[in-house]
Amino acid sequence: MANKIKIAPAEGKLGILLPGLGAVSTTFIAGVFLARKGLLQPVGSLTQMQGIRLGKRDEKKSPLIRDFVPLASLSDLEFASWDIFPDNAYEAALKAGVLSREHLELVKGELEKIKPMKAVFDRTYVKNIGGPNVKNGKSKMELANQLRQDIQSFKKEKNLSRMVMVWCASTETYTEPKAVHNTIESFEKGLAESDAAISPSMIYAYAAIMEGVPYANGAPHLTLDIPALKGLAENKGIPVAGKDFKTGQTLVKTAIAPMLKARMLGVKGWFSTNILGNRDGLVLDDAGSFKSKEVSKKSSLECIFQPDIYPQLYKGMYHKVRIEYYPPKGDDKEGWDNIDIFGWMGYPMQIKINFLCKDSILAAPIVLDLALFMDLAQRAGMSGMQEWLSFYFKAPMHADSVYPEHDLFIQHMKLKNTLRYLMGEGPITHLGIEYYDYWGEKK
Ligand SMILES: NC(=O)c1ccc[n+]([C@@H]2O[C@H](COP(=O)([O-])OP(=O)(O)OC[C@H]3O[C@@H](n4cnc5c(N)ncnc54)[C@H](O)[C@@H]3O)[C@@H](O)[C@H]2O)c1
């Protein structure tokens, strides 16, 4: 058995800070309130519903994850948010139209109390929306300080012992790292001079890390993937994770692609298209925001198929991803995948997938799990990027020395083995040879 890592207990209340009070955030918060009252189940959440096998298969030990690792409980969670629109969480949830009015009525009182704080917003980063609930400041550093003040006030007001931040606001336009992002010194100088290359999401992340708050990026844009913020998180001992929640089409893609590769079936082309009509869809209708999403969505197949190792099967595979804004769909996203594959002697076959999903219903449990696991990571002294949480992301952060793991099943095993490791249990390799007596050693 490995050594158990020292983990501080999950005592007191955990505050969850959410930039963005839109479809995902409100579906998440309302769901926690409903689950807390025992009215509906937190389906899709590993921290609430999944078991974890310990030891050998014949030992039959599979506690629930939440009974195995010390996690904050749902009753200890408090929420705060920022948004460019002033609607409270109840009004915002009604507008998002994900959970029914009938369900929202059951937690209306709790939701109405969550009123968004003024946001840090810059129209050059999100072109298709604008709103009145926005902070003013002489410089980006001043805006960061206002966010830090918000974080401190939330902690004091709710008497919190710990906090985490999960970005659930709109996707910002595609950008690449610049010189200002290289070191924390250049970044802070850039904040003071309001450098145009510093996005609102970077200002939130900076404020969080400076306040000792773990930060997870649920959107595909550049935030933490810059040396300045990665270095700051490591130096201050703060967990960070990202990016882009893995919910609908990419979830399916990263489950199907490992199957094709495991059976050495070739792929000529993979065409993925989506229609969705929520505010996220409206934001992604802008070419810059779509580019952030496209880059994030496209990264998975190349990594899973390894065309350099298997050129006969995957080299030159045509991969295209489209997202179309179609208002009548609302949050009910529809995704189509057309996969042109080939098998024995190169004979062609096709797979067609039509996933009729609800975007925020898939994203809400991810926000919950990330918040609880990021808090666990901090109490376990795990600073910097949390690759073991790749399971939840379309474009997972990873050490420079390794390639990212996109295969859903490897990610799942990595997550659970990390939990076993933290608790001093051996990893599960699924070798299983010990149940058989191939070499007569048991005689
Ligand atoms: N739902 C999913 O399946 C899924 C999957 C992966 C990623 N995401 C990402 O999660 C994010 C949230 O998705 P959603 O469906 O809730 O979108 P949404 O449009 O319903 O909500 C986002 C909210 O963020 C607000 N906002 C924009 N810029 C802000 C800022 N700078 N500060 C504070 N608030 C700001 C908007 O006003 C809006 O209310 C998006 O970036 C989306 O791309 C969602």
PDBQT file of the ligand as one rigid body, heavy atoms in Angstrom, charges set to zero:
ROOT
HETATM    1  N1  LIG A 501     -22.766  23.855 -21.739  1.00  0.00    +0.000 N 
HETATM    2  C1  LIG A 501     -21.788  23.148 -22.212  1.00  0.00    +0.000 C 
HETATM    3  O1  LIG A 501     -21.963  22.003 -22.554  1.00  0.00    +0.000 OA
HETATM    4  C2  LIG A 501     -20.421  23.740 -22.308  1.00  0.00    +0.000 A 
HETATM    5  C3  LIG A 501     -19.373  22.911 -22.683  1.00  0.00    +0.000 A 
HETATM    6  C4  LIG A 501     -18.090  23.437 -22.759  1.00  0.00    +0.000 A 
HETATM    7  C5  LIG A 501     -17.875  24.759 -22.466  1.00  0.00    +0.000 A 
HETATM    8  N2  LIG A 501     -18.911  25.557 -22.128  1.00  0.00    +0.000 N 
HETATM    9  C6  LIG A 501     -18.613  26.958 -21.884  1.00  0.00    +0.000 C 
HETATM   10  O2  LIG A 501     -19.168  27.354 -20.652  1.00  0.00    +0.000 OA
HETATM   11  C7  LIG A 501     -19.442  28.743 -20.720  1.00  0.00    +0.000 C 
HETATM   12  C8  LIG A 501     -20.851  28.985 -20.208  1.00  0.00    +0.000 C 
HETATM   13  O3  LIG A 501     -21.807  28.416 -21.082  1.00  0.00    +0.000 OA
HETATM   14  P1  LIG A 501     -23.340  28.810 -20.949  1.00  0.00    +0.000 P 
HETATM   15  O4  LIG A 501     -24.101  27.921 -21.842  1.00  0.00    +0.000 OA
HETATM   16  O5  LIG A 501     -23.718  28.952 -19.542  1.00  0.00    +0.000 OA
HETATM   17  O6  LIG A 501     -23.332  30.272 -21.613  1.00  0.00    +0.000 OA
HETATM   18  P2  LIG A 501     -24.313  31.484 -21.284  1.00  0.00    +0.000 P 
HETATM   19  O7  LIG A 501     -24.161  32.427 -22.424  1.00  0.00    +0.000 OA
HETATM   20  O8  LIG A 501     -25.682  31.015 -20.940  1.00  0.00    +0.000 OA
HETATM   21  O9  LIG A 501     -23.703  32.099 -19.946  1.00  0.00    +0.000 OA
HETATM   22  C9  LIG A 501     -22.516  32.809 -19.937  1.00  0.00    +0.000 C 
HETATM   23  C10 LIG A 501     -22.753  34.075 -19.116  1.00  0.00    +0.000 C 
HETATM   24  O10 LIG A 501     -21.509  34.744 -18.992  1.00  0.00    +0.000 OA
HETATM   25  C11 LIG A 501     -21.783  36.137 -18.995  1.00  0.00    +0.000 C 
HETATM   26  N3  LIG A 501     -20.519  36.817 -19.270  1.00  0.00    +0.000 N 
HETATM   27  C12 LIG A 501     -19.894  37.016 -20.436  1.00  0.00    +0.000 A 
HETATM   28  N4  LIG A 501     -18.706  37.623 -20.239  1.00  0.00    +0.000 NA
HETATM   29  C13 LIG A 501     -18.574  37.796 -18.904  1.00  0.00    +0.000 A 
HETATM   30  C14 LIG A 501     -17.559  38.327 -18.082  1.00  0.00    +0.000 A 
HETATM   31  N5  LIG A 501     -16.445  38.811 -18.619  1.00  0.00    +0.000 N 
HETATM   32  N6  LIG A 501     -17.749  38.316 -16.740  1.00  0.00    +0.000 NA
HETATM   33  C15 LIG A 501     -18.887  37.807 -16.193  1.00  0.00    +0.000 A 
HETATM   34  N7  LIG A 501     -19.889  37.307 -16.936  1.00  0.00    +0.000 NA
HETATM   35  C16 LIG A 501     -19.732  37.302 -18.274  1.00  0.00    +0.000 A 
HETATM   36  C17 LIG A 501     -22.857  36.297 -20.041  1.00  0.00    +0.000 C 
HETATM   37  O11 LIG A 501     -23.584  37.490 -19.839  1.00  0.00    +0.000 OA
HETATM   38  C18 LIG A 501     -23.708  35.059 -19.783  1.00  0.00    +0.000 C 
HETATM   39  O12 LIG A 501     -24.789  35.316 -18.901  1.00  0.00    +0.000 OA
HETATM   40  C19 LIG A 501     -19.222  29.169 -22.174  1.00  0.00    +0.000 C 
HETATM   41  O13 LIG A 501     -17.946  29.747 -22.325  1.00  0.00    +0.000 OA
HETATM   42  C20 LIG A 501     -19.257  27.869 -22.896  1.00  0.00    +0.000 C 
HETATM   43  O14 LIG A 501     -18.538  27.872 -24.117  1.00  0.00    +0.000 OA
HETATM   44  C21 LIG A 501     -20.173  25.085 -22.033  1.00  0.00    +0.000 A 
ENDROOT
TORSDOF 0
